[in-house]
Amino acid sequence: MYKRFIFSLILSIGILAAAAQSVYAVPVRTYGSVAPDIGKYILKSENAGNGNFAPNSSVSIDSYLFQCKSAGTDACSTQHINDAALVQKWQNYVTVPQLNSSSSEIKHNIGALPYGQCGRIQYDQGVVGIDGAIGGWVYNFGKDCDGATNQTSTCSAQQPINTQFRLSGNGGWVSGNDMTGLNLKTGQQIDVNCFAKNGSALLAGGVIDMRKPDGTVVRASSNAELRNLSLTQVGQYSFTCSSTTIASCSDADALSVTSLGTATPTPLPTPVPTPIPTPLPTPRVSPTPSPTPHPQVSTCDSLQVVGGNNSHVPAKVTRNGTNKRTLISVSQWNVGVAIGL
C-alpha cells in the first residue's frame, strides 16, 4: 500500500507539472531594422512584449512596408495617411521562443519602390490576432518625392527649426547653452544637426555655416548634418542652419569652448641601438724561424781560374784545399784572382 501511495503521489506531481507547463505563457515583441533594399526582424520573448503565447508554439506574423512621398522620421503610415502607400505585405510563421530568448532572423527583400528612392519607408510587424503592431522602423531618404501632398516648399512647413548639438558619438541632442555648460575644451569633437518639424525631420536642403572664434566663416557641411567637428580654438563657435531650397528659412545657435585641452603627446618610438659587431681576434702568425747560420769553413787550398774573358761573363773558379782564406777581385774589364795562402 505504501508503494502505491508513493506511485500515486509521483503521478499527481507529474500531472500538476504538465498542467502548469500548459498554462505557461510569455509576451513577445520584435526587434529589427529597415534599409532601402531589405527589412529584417527577430521575435523575442520578454516581459516588455505584447500578448501571452506558449513557448514553442507557432504564431503568424504579418509584415507591412509603406512608402511616404514626404521625407521625415515619423511613422508615415499613421500620421500621413494621404501621403502613404502600402508597398508590400508578407506573412511568416514563427516559433515562440522561451522567455528571454529570440527566434531566428526573418528577412524580406524590398525590391523596387513605387516612388523611387525618395520620401521614407516604414516597416511594421504585427501578430495575427493581437491588436496593434509589435514593432516598426522608418528609413528616411532625406528628400521629398515629386507630387508629395505635404510638399515642404515653404519655411512654415519646416517649423519649428532647431540647431542642436551633442558630443560626437551617441547621446541626446541639446542646445548651444547646454553644450557650453559642459565646459568644453579644445581637442573635443561635436556633432551638429539641423532639425525641422520639431525634431521629426532634417531641414530640407539644409547646410551648415560656422563662424570660428577667430572670426573665420566656413561652410562646415553641405547637408543638414555635421559629424566629428574638432574644436581647435577657445571662444565662441556660431552655427547657422539654412535651407538652399527654401528662401529665408534658417536657424542659428552658438556654443563656447572655455579652456585648452591637454594634448596627449604621441610617444616617440624607442630607438633600437645598432648592434656593434664583436671584433674577431686577429690571428697571430708565427714567424717562420730563420735557420741559425753556421760559420762556413773553407776547405780550399787554392783557387784556379778556369773561365771568363770579359765584363759580360764573370770569372769561374775552382776551389781546392782546406782552411785557406780566399780573396776574389773582379774588375770591369779583366778578371784577376789573388790567392792568399
VENVENCOR-V948802 format. One record per backbone hydrogen bond with DSSP energy under -0.5 kcal/mol. CO is the residue of the C=O (numbers start at 1). NH is the residue of the N-H. E is the energy in kcal/mol with one decimal. If there is no record, write none. Layout:
co=CO nh=NH e=E
co=CO nh=NH e=E
This chain:
co=1 nh=5 e=-1.9
co=2 nh=6 e=-2.1
co=3 nh=7 e=-2.5
co=4 nh=8 e=-2.4
co=5 nh=9 e=-2.4
co=6 nh=10 e=-2.5
co=7 nh=11 e=-2.3
co=8 nh=12 e=-2.3
co=9 nh=13 e=-2.3
co=10 nh=14 e=-2.2
co=11 nh=15 e=-2.2
co=12 nh=16 e=-2.5
co=13 nh=17 e=-2.5
co=14 nh=18 e=-2.3
co=15 nh=19 e=-2.3
co=16 nh=20 e=-2.6
co=17 nh=21 e=-2.4
co=18 nh=22 e=-1.9
co=19 nh=23 e=-1.1
co=20 nh=24 e=-0.6
co=21 nh=24 e=-0.7
co=26 nh=53 e=-2.7
co=27 nh=46 e=-1.3
co=28 nh=50 e=-3.8
co=29 nh=44 e=-3.0
co=31 nh=42 e=-2.4
co=33 nh=40 e=-2.2
co=37 nh=110 e=-2.1
co=37 nh=111 e=-0.5
co=38 nh=35 e=-2.5
co=39 nh=108 e=-3.0
co=40 nh=33 e=-2.1
co=41 nh=106 e=-3.0
co=42 nh=31 e=-1.9
co=42 nh=44 e=-0.6
co=43 nh=103 e=-2.4
co=44 nh=29 e=-2.1
co=44 nh=46 e=-0.6
co=45 nh=100 e=-2.3
co=46 nh=49 e=-1.9
co=50 nh=28 e=-2.3
co=53 nh=26 e=-2.9
co=54 nh=57 e=-1.9
co=57 nh=96 e=-3.3
co=59 nh=61 e=-0.5
co=59 nh=94 e=-2.9
co=60 nh=128 e=-2.8
co=61 nh=92 e=-2.4
co=62 nh=126 e=-1.9
co=63 nh=90 e=-2.5
co=64 nh=124 e=-2.5
co=65 nh=87 e=-3.2
co=65 nh=88 e=-1.3
co=66 nh=122 e=-2.4
co=67 nh=85 e=-1.9
co=68 nh=120 e=-1.9
co=69 nh=145 e=-3.6
co=74 nh=76 e=-0.8
co=75 nh=78 e=-0.8
co=75 nh=79 e=-2.2
co=76 nh=80 e=-1.2
co=80 nh=83 e=-1.7
co=80 nh=84 e=-0.7
co=81 nh=84 e=-0.6
co=83 nh=69 e=-1.5
co=85 nh=67 e=-2.2
co=85 nh=87 e=-0.6
co=88 nh=65 e=-2.3
co=90 nh=63 e=-3.0
co=92 nh=61 e=-3.1
co=92 nh=94 e=-0.6
co=94 nh=59 e=-2.8
co=96 nh=56 e=-3.3
co=98 nh=101 e=-1.8
co=101 nh=45 e=-2.5
co=106 nh=41 e=-2.1
co=108 nh=39 e=-2.5
co=113 nh=116 e=-0.7
co=116 nh=118 e=-2.0
co=119 nh=141 e=-2.4
co=119 nh=142 e=-0.6
co=120 nh=68 e=-2.8
co=121 nh=139 e=-2.7
co=122 nh=66 e=-2.7
co=122 nh=124 e=-0.5
co=123 nh=137 e=-2.2
co=124 nh=64 e=-2.3
co=125 nh=134 e=-1.9
co=125 nh=135 e=-1.0
co=126 nh=62 e=-2.8
co=127 nh=130 e=-2.3
co=129 nh=131 e=-0.5
co=135 nh=125 e=-2.4
co=137 nh=123 e=-3.0
co=139 nh=121 e=-2.3
co=139 nh=141 e=-0.5
co=143 nh=119 e=-3.6
co=145 nh=148 e=-1.4
co=148 nh=151 e=-1.1
co=151 nh=153 e=-1.5
co=154 nh=157 e=-0.7
co=155 nh=158 e=-1.5
co=155 nh=159 e=-0.8
co=158 nh=197 e=-3.5
co=160 nh=198 e=-1.7
co=162 nh=164 e=-0.7
co=162 nh=195 e=-2.6
co=164 nh=193 e=-2.1
co=165 nh=174 e=-2.9
co=166 nh=191 e=-2.9
co=174 nh=165 e=-3.0
co=175 nh=179 e=-1.7
co=176 nh=180 e=-2.4
co=177 nh=181 e=-1.8
co=179 nh=182 e=-1.7
co=180 nh=183 e=-2.0
co=184 nh=258 e=-1.8
co=184 nh=259 e=-1.2
co=185 nh=188 e=-1.7
co=188 nh=231 e=-2.8
co=189 nh=168 e=-2.1
co=190 nh=229 e=-2.7
co=191 nh=166 e=-1.4
co=192 nh=226 e=-2.7
co=193 nh=164 e=-2.3
co=193 nh=195 e=-0.8
co=194 nh=203 e=-2.7
co=195 nh=162 e=-2.1
co=196 nh=199 e=-0.5
co=196 nh=200 e=-0.5
co=196 nh=201 e=-1.7
co=197 nh=200 e=-1.4
co=200 nh=73 e=-2.8
co=201 nh=196 e=-3.5
co=203 nh=206 e=-2.0
co=205 nh=244 e=-2.6
co=207 nh=242 e=-1.9
co=208 nh=220 e=-1.2
co=208 nh=221 e=-1.8
co=209 nh=240 e=-2.5
co=210 nh=212 e=-0.5
co=210 nh=218 e=-2.6
co=211 nh=238 e=-2.2
co=212 nh=215 e=-2.2
co=216 nh=212 e=-2.9
co=218 nh=210 e=-3.0
co=218 nh=220 e=-1.1
co=221 nh=208 e=-2.3
co=224 nh=194 e=-2.4
co=226 nh=192 e=-2.7
co=228 nh=230 e=-0.5
co=229 nh=190 e=-2.0
co=230 nh=232 e=-0.7
co=231 nh=187 e=-3.3
co=235 nh=257 e=-3.1
co=237 nh=255 e=-2.3
co=238 nh=211 e=-2.7
co=239 nh=253 e=-2.2
co=240 nh=209 e=-2.2
co=240 nh=242 e=-0.6
co=241 nh=251 e=-2.5
co=242 nh=207 e=-2.2
co=246 nh=249 e=-0.7
co=249 nh=243 e=-2.1
co=251 nh=241 e=-3.4
co=253 nh=239 e=-3.1
co=255 nh=237 e=-3.0
co=256 nh=184 e=-0.5
co=256 nh=258 e=-0.6
co=257 nh=235 e=-1.9
co=259 nh=186 e=-1.8
co=261 nh=263 e=-0.8
co=263 nh=265 e=-0.8
co=265 nh=267 e=-0.6
co=271 nh=273 e=-0.7
co=273 nh=275 e=-0.5
co=275 nh=277 e=-0.5
co=277 nh=279 e=-0.5
co=283 nh=285 e=-0.6
co=284 nh=286 e=-0.7
co=287 nh=289 e=-0.6
co=295 nh=297 e=-0.6
co=296 nh=298 e=-0.7
co=298 nh=323 e=-2.8
co=300 nh=321 e=-0.7
co=302 nh=320 e=-2.8
co=304 nh=318 e=-1.8
co=307 nh=316 e=-2.0
co=310 nh=313 e=-0.5
co=312 nh=314 e=-0.6
co=313 nh=310 e=-0.7
co=316 nh=306 e=-2.6
co=316 nh=307 e=-1.1
co=318 nh=304 e=-1.7
co=320 nh=301 e=-3.3
co=320 nh=302 e=-4.8
co=321 nh=301 e=-0.7
co=325 nh=340 e=-0.5
co=327 nh=338 e=-0.9
co=329 nh=336 e=-1.0
co=334 nh=331 e=-1.6
co=334 nh=336 e=-0.6
co=336 nh=329 e=-0.8
co=337 nh=339 e=-0.5
co=338 nh=327 e=-0.8
co=338 nh=340 e=-0.6
co=339 nh=341 e=-0.6
